[in-house]
């Protein structure tokens, strides 16, 4: 089975929270790649505007949706964590946010939008979409991808017969797409994960996680992936909406990345800083409540160029990230 994604075997990952702008997605298409708009943390109106902006330059793009987390969260542990980090926020003059327990990130409205104004591709992260969503988007002519992080998740995803799987390893920057936020994600190297998932599902695979050189891309293609998905490699692109503080952290040769729950309650890989080092040992699984609790602190840090209290998502390949046009950066990764 061939996904027939685009002419390049390298595509641009959806990076929520600012980096993946409409300009970046359109520039990826100009290079013969495929870019994904992140719907996460966007209102339906903002997503619609982003889609319109991309369509001014190309119709070849996808949208990534966060599947709402329906699992239980230990509210007492989350509130205890809020109390723990409160003195740090108070010292900076920041009032922490409320713990929002039932935030579905406008799931139904975004699905309605994509059914009414379809895009060629939709990918899902953080779990499996419901059958009705799959049916509606397929009826609209959209092809579907599901992000998985293990063979077990891949086998569960096959029940929905997606067009392909985005296989994400521990090297990836940002949130791990694990279905169960309480589960400690595995650390299997990406080529091994690709081979294993291809063997148990037979579905086309897009490999994601720490890919920053053409040699690494060649390695996952040899392992059986049809394409590589890169995000951190584009964080310094001219078209990326990466904050200046984040850009400097990526470019800092002393920066190291670690998996953490401290900022959002979900495992995510980012640059280690004072906040993550201090609070990670106590951080519980509690997404999206902890995401909302720390949001004012993170906004303050972004406004004050404070890298010690800002989530600085990045994968293990961050030291290879380069500045320049996204089209050139993507082309340079082709083996």
C-alpha positions, -999 to 999 in steps of 0.1 A, spaced: 0 0 0 13 34 -9 3 66 10 12 88 -20 18 117 5 39 140 -16 70 140 -38 95 143 -9 98 115 17 100 141 44 69 159 58 64 187 83 50 178 117 22 196 134 37 216 162 10 231 184 13 263 204 29 285 177 57 269 157 36 254 128 22 285 111 2 286 79 33 300 62 54 270 73 27 246 61 25 264 27 63 265 24 65 228 30 41 222 0 62 245 -22 91 222 -15 71 192 -26 66 181 10 34 180 31 27 201 61 2 197 89 -16 225 107 -20 218 144 -56 222 156 -46 217 192 -51 247 214 -68 266 185 -105 276 186 -126 264 156 -125 300 143 -88 302 146 -84 268 128 -107 279 100 -86 311 96 -54 291 95 -69 268 68 -79 297 47 -44 312 50 -28 280 39 -52 276 10 -41 310 -3 -9 291 -13 -17 254 -15 -45 229 -12 -20 201 -3 -19 200 35 -32 182 65 -47 190 99 -38 173 132 -64 168 159 -59 161 196 -82 133 206 -99 142 240 -85 123 269 -114 104 284 -94 85 311 -96 92 348 -73 118 365 -65 118 402 -78 153 410 -63 154 445 -28 148 431 -33 175 405 -45 200 431 -16 190 454 8 197 425 -9 231 419 -2 240 456 34 228 452 42 251 423 21 280 436 50 297 455 71 298 423 42 315 405 36 339 433 73 349 434 70 359 398 37 377 403 17 352 384 -17 337 394 -19 301 383 -49 289 361 -78 268 372 -77 231 368 -101 225 338 -111 189 341 -134 185 310 -117 204 282 -122 186 249 -104 212 229 -135 220 208 -134 184 194 -169 183 179 -167 218 164 -134 210 148 -147 178 133 -177 196 120 -154 222 104 -132 195 87 -163 176 75 -177 208 59 -144 221 46 -123 190 40 -86 188 37 -66 160 20 -53 146 53 -62 145 90 -40 129 116 -50 121 152 -28 123 183 -35 111 220 -58 83 211 -83 68 187 -111 89 171 -146 76 174 -161 56 145 -186 84 136 -157 109 132 -138 85 110 -169 78 89 -177 116 84 -142 125 74 -138 96 50 -172 105 35 -157 140 29 -128 125 10 -102 129 37 -74 103 43 -67 95 79 -35 89 99 -33 78 136 -3 85 158 10 55 177 39 49 201 39 11 205 29 -21 188 -1 -24 211 -14 10 201 -8 2 165 -28 -30 167 -57 -11 183 -55 15 156 -59 -11 128 -96 -16 139 -103 18 124 -85 9 91 -66 41 89 -47 50 57 -15 49 77 2 53 110 25 80 124 50 60 145 64 83 172 94 73 193 108 86 225 133 109 206 104 131 194 100 166 207 68 178 224 41 155 236 43 118 232 11 106 215 4 78 240 -32 67 242 -30 64 280 -14 94 296 -7 74 328 15 49 309 53 54 309 62 55 272 87 30 259 122 40 248 126 17 217 147 33 190 127 46 161 139 22 133 131 -8 156 97 6 164 90 11 127 100 -24 118 80 -39 147 48 -20 138 51 -27 101 54 -64 110 22 -65 131 0 -42 111 11 -42 75 0 -5 74 20 22 58 42 41 83 54 76 87 84 77 112 87 105 137 112 111 165 146 128 166 151 129 129 175 157 121 199 145 93 195 129 59 213 98 73 187 94 100 159 98 75 176 71 53 177 48 83 139 49 89 132 46 52 153 14 52 134 2 82 102 3 62 88 38 67 73 55 36 82 90 49 98 108 78 80 134 98 102 162 113 93 190 137 124 201 158 144 203 125 120 232 115 118 251 148 144 276 136 129 280 101 121 315 89 84 306 86 81 290 120 63 308 148 88 296 174 92 322 202 125 340 205 132 325 239 125 290 225 147 297 195 177 307 217 172 276 238 173 253 208 204 270 194 222 269 228 248 241 226 245 235 264 208 227 262 197 191 268 163 176 263 144 153 287 109 138 289 87 157 314 52 160 328 59 192 348 43 217 324 12 199 312 7 166 330 15 146 298 49 132 290 66 156 266 102 160 255 117 195 260 148 214 270 155 209 307 152 241 327 148 252 364 110 245 365 112 210 350 142 201 371 126 212 403 90 199 398 93 169 375 97 144 403 63 154 418 44 160 385 14 136 382 -4 126 350 -31 152 347 -35 165 312 -52 189 303 -58 202 338 -21 209 345 -17 224 311 -43 250 321 -29 254 356 6 264 342 -6 283 312 -4 318 329 31 310 341 42 300 307 27 331 291 45 352 316 78 334 309 73 340 271 66 377 276 96 381 299 121 360 279 124 336 308 135 302 296 135 287 332 96 288 334 87 281 298 80 248 280 107 245 254 96 215 234 124 199 213 135 164 202 169 148 206 180 162 173 178 198 184 215 204 180 212 198 143 184 224 139 193 251 114 179 285 104 167 291 68 137 286 46 116 256 55 117 244 19 155 243 20 156 226 54 132 199 43 150 193 10 183 190 29 169 161 48 162 140 17 187 111 15 
